[in-house]
Amino acid sequence: MEKFPKKLAAKLSKRLENALRSLSKPGRLIDFSSNDYLGMARNGELEQNTLDLLKKYMKA
């Protein structure tokens, strides 16, 4: 198998460093401009319930 070109690997590595963004919430304000203004993306119980439902209905 051919080696991955170093130049391309360096560009990919640099892109991955900036791939994820984080939103800061100033004070007690609610961020209505993001997709997670209700905070559901960080809710572990909601995540687990969603996974359980997907497993249940993927079998059917």
Backbone bond lengths (Angstrom), bond angles and torsions (degrees), N, CA, C in turn:
res aa  C-N    CA-C-N  psi(-1)  N-CA   C-N-CA  omega(-1)  CA-C   N-CA-C  phi
1 M - - - 1.450 - - 1.536 108.79 -
2 E 1.289 116.05 139.75 1.461 121.65 -178.39 1.524 110.80 -74.92
3 K 1.343 116.00 142.84 1.465 120.65 179.44 1.525 110.73 -69.77
4 F 1.307 115.33 149.37 1.457 121.14 177.07 1.525 107.80 -71.00
5 P 1.328 119.08 128.94 1.469 121.05 -179.09 1.529 111.80 -57.91
6 K 1.336 116.40 134.32 1.465 121.77 -176.55 1.522 111.95 -59.88
7 K 1.326 117.36 -40.65 1.460 120.87 -178.30 1.531 110.32 -63.66
8 L 1.323 116.22 -43.10 1.460 120.49 179.33 1.529 110.97 -67.93
9 A 1.328 116.40 -39.28 1.467 120.60 178.27 1.529 110.72 -62.90
10 A 1.330 117.25 -39.62 1.463 121.12 179.17 1.529 110.77 -65.18
11 K 1.330 117.33 -42.10 1.468 120.54 178.89 1.532 110.98 -65.13
12 L 1.322 115.94 -41.83 1.462 120.33 179.15 1.524 110.64 -63.70
13 S 1.324 116.61 -42.75 1.458 121.02 178.98 1.525 110.86 -61.53
14 K 1.333 116.84 -42.94 1.464 120.74 179.56 1.524 110.83 -64.72
15 R 1.329 116.70 -39.28 1.465 120.67 179.60 1.523 110.98 -66.22
16 L 1.335 117.41 -39.18 1.459 121.06 -179.35 1.526 111.76 -66.45
17 E 1.342 117.49 -29.43 1.462 120.49 178.16 1.526 110.95 -62.68
18 N 1.321 117.26 -33.08 1.462 121.99 -176.81 1.525 112.66 -107.32
19 A 1.337 117.30 17.16 1.459 120.87 -173.44 1.534 112.89 -74.30
20 L 1.314 116.94 -32.46 1.457 119.77 -176.04 1.520 110.02 -104.66
21 R 1.305 114.99 138.03 1.459 119.25 176.79 1.511 108.78 -109.10
22 S 1.286 116.07 157.46 1.453 119.82 175.11 1.520 107.98 -129.30
23 L 1.289 114.07 141.07 1.455 120.05 -179.37 1.518 108.66 -104.63
24 S 1.301 115.51 130.29 1.458 118.74 176.10 1.527 108.57 -98.99
25 K 1.295 115.16 145.58 1.453 121.18 -178.45 1.518 107.92 -109.91
26 P 1.318 118.19 107.28 1.460 119.96 -178.02 1.523 112.06 -72.75
27 G 1.322 115.31 114.88 1.468 120.42 176.46 1.512 113.64 63.08
28 R 1.290 116.18 -135.35 1.469 121.81 -176.94 1.522 111.74 -101.81
29 L 1.309 116.98 20.79 1.461 121.07 -178.83 1.523 110.75 -80.81
30 I 1.314 116.44 159.01 1.460 122.40 176.71 1.516 108.15 -107.75
31 D 1.334 115.71 133.23 1.460 121.38 -178.32 1.528 109.45 -91.23
32 F 1.324 117.54 98.39 1.457 122.00 -179.70 1.521 112.67 -84.66
33 S 1.324 117.85 -4.18 1.462 120.11 -177.31 1.524 112.78 -92.35
34 S 1.311 119.31 -8.18 1.465 120.67 178.44 1.529 109.42 -100.17
35 N 1.305 115.67 173.37 1.461 120.62 179.18 1.529 112.12 -81.20
36 D 1.325 117.66 -6.89 1.460 120.92 -175.34 1.521 112.18 -122.77
37 Y 1.316 117.53 43.32 1.457 119.36 -177.29 1.520 112.78 -70.70
38 L 1.334 118.26 -14.28 1.458 120.62 175.95 1.527 112.05 -93.09
39 G 1.330 117.58 -6.02 1.459 121.51 178.47 1.516 114.20 76.35
40 M 1.314 118.06 17.93 1.463 121.21 -176.50 1.528 113.22 -72.77
41 A 1.310 118.32 -23.69 1.464 120.90 -178.55 1.521 111.47 -66.65
42 R 1.314 117.83 -22.61 1.462 121.51 -178.36 1.526 112.51 -103.44
43 N 1.320 117.74 9.10 1.456 122.04 -176.94 1.529 109.37 -91.23
44 G 1.318 116.89 106.51 1.463 121.92 -177.20 1.519 113.66 -63.53
45 E 1.327 116.74 -38.45 1.466 120.67 -179.66 1.530 110.60 -65.27
46 L 1.312 116.98 -42.47 1.465 121.23 177.82 1.532 110.75 -63.54
47 E 1.322 115.47 -40.75 1.466 119.75 178.53 1.529 110.77 -61.75
48 Q 1.324 116.84 -46.34 1.460 120.59 -179.09 1.529 111.45 -64.71
49 N 1.325 117.74 -42.23 1.466 120.87 178.03 1.522 111.17 -62.68
50 T 1.316 116.83 -39.26 1.464 121.07 177.73 1.513 110.51 -63.35
51 L 1.322 116.90 -45.69 1.469 120.63 178.99 1.525 111.36 -61.97
52 D 1.333 116.63 -41.42 1.466 120.76 178.62 1.529 111.19 -61.46
53 L 1.333 116.04 -43.64 1.469 119.62 178.72 1.525 111.75 -65.24
54 L 1.317 116.56 -40.67 1.479 119.59 178.26 1.514 110.78 -62.34
55 K 1.322 117.23 -43.48 1.458 120.67 178.89 1.522 110.93 -62.23
56 K 1.332 115.42 -41.96 1.473 121.01 -178.67 1.529 111.18 -62.72
57 Y 1.333 117.05 -46.98 1.453 120.15 -174.10 1.524 113.47 -86.89
58 M 1.317 117.83 -15.09 1.464 120.09 176.11 1.529 110.28 -74.62
59 K 1.329 116.12 -25.86 1.465 121.18 178.00 1.515 111.48 -73.57
60 A 1.328 116.85 -30.85 1.473 122.08 -175.17 1.511 111.77 -72.40
